[in-house]
Structures are given as C-alpha cells and as structure tokens.
Amino acid sequence: MEFRTKVETGKAGIQIGACEEILLVGSCFAGEMGQRFRDNGFPATVNPYGTMYNPASILHTLERLLDEGRQIPRTVFLTLGTNHVYRLKETGEIVDNCEKRPAALFEEEVLTIDECTEYLRKSVELLKAHQPKVQIIMTVSPIRYRKYGYHESQLSKATLLLGLEKAIRTSTTSKVNYYPAYEIVMDELRDYRFYAADMLHLSEQAVDYIWERLVAWCFSDEAIAFMDEWRPIRQALTHRPFNPESEEYLRFMQQTHERLSAFKKKWKMLSSY
C-alpha cells in the first residue's frame, strides 16, 4: 500500500560532472543547495551579491558578474522565490537590496507572468552568450512567504511557475531544465515533520531528500563515484578527536592528508580542501 504520491522526475537533459564548478543564484533555497554542493566537494559560488528572490534581481546578479569580468561556469542554478519586487520611487528602478533605507522610499510591485518570463529569458540568453556550453537548472523555492499571506504566497509561486515554464518552452537552447523541488515538497513532503520550527523553512532531512533526488536526476555516474570516494575523506577531515595531540590522531591525520592529496590529483579537485 502506497501512502504518498511521488513526483517522477526521470533523468535530466543535462549532467553535472565530477567536482565541476557551480553557480547558484536566487532565494535562500539556493544557499541550502549550494552548501550541499560544497559539502560534497564541488566548488560552488552562491549569491555573490546577496540573496535574490525575484527574476529581475537574478538577472541583475548575472549582469553584474559579467560586468566585473567574472567567468560563468558551465552549470548554473536559478532559484526563484517570489514575483514581488521593490522599486526606488526616485528612479523607478527595481532594487535588489533596500540596504536598510526607509520603506517609504520604495514601492512594492508584483511582476506579471510575462514579465517573469522576459527576465528569465534575458538571463538565459545572457548566460548562453558568455558561456556557449552553459546548462541551466531552474527551480522554484518551496518556502512560503508568511508576510504576503498564504493565498498571496501561492499566487506568487504560481506566477513564477507559469513564467518559468514559458521561458523554458521558448528558449533557444535545450540546455535549460526545470527541477521540481517545489512539487517534491508540496506532494511528497506534506507532513510538518519535514519543516523547521517556524513551520515555513524546511528541515535538514527535507533538504537532504531534495538533494538526493537532484543527484539521481542530473549527476553523471562519474560525479556520483567522485562523491562516494570523497565522503569518507571529508568525514575524516572534520573528525573532532577527544585528544587532538595524541600520537594516534596525528598519524590518522597524516594518513588522511595523504589520501586527500592523492584524491585531489586524481580528480583535479578545485575546492579549498
């Protein structure tokens, strides 16, 4: 007897390789995924200019990265949180961060489906122009926004989903995929035991499950082999002994660093470990 509905993802039209560089831009959910990449030995850049929740701010981040001459890696995650934006009344420009300035200086606005589509389309074309081999994974954050009210939060997510679907469908590259993190939480993890104490954010267990499904969805066999080999080395590196000065522990750490050196040479590992 089956007591839950499972979101079938199949396999993605793209693959993430072993220890390859990853860029994640978007909501705080991008940070959760970025940490999983780092923990598993992938060099991940997450929101270099701060958390970006809406499609316009995600585009602004990509534009700023390129204006500063930063290289765009092959794999990019764009994680949408909301279609709400804030405009500076004086200029009419959408701001990415209010920088603790008075709220009276800004006006809140809700992006339409077509506006979301256009910002995402521009993001895809910008990435493609600077990294022809780019593969883009879009997601919608499953975290709800209490301050909008739960009905408005659902309308916001629906707008993002429709805008995102249209952007992917009309994209000039096939290397744009949607990963259904939102649906996995809504359909598979409906029980509140998968939420943090605020009943809005996800528990570690839930994020780990979404990560496991992501790995099965788009990681290459080589990437999975890399992570399997990396896991015991990382555990050894983060081990906290009762007596760090003991001869036994010092010998253990020497052996661990020798394993790490051989591992990095084998995989051409780019992380800071």
Secondary structure, 3 states (H helix, E strand, C coil): CCCCCCCCCCCCCCCECCCCCEEEEECHHHHHHHHHHHHCCCCEEECCCCCCCCHHHHHHHHHHHHHCCCCCCCEEEEEECCCEEEEECCCCCEECCCCCCCHHHEEEEECCHHHHHHHHHHHHHHHHHHCCCCEEEEEECCCCCHHHCHHHHHHHHHHHHHHHHHHHHCCCCCCEEECCHHHHHHHHCCCHHHECCCCCCECHHHHHHHHHHHHHHHECHHHHHHHHHHHHHHHHHCCCCCCCCCHHHHHHHHHHHHHHHHHHHHHCCCCCC
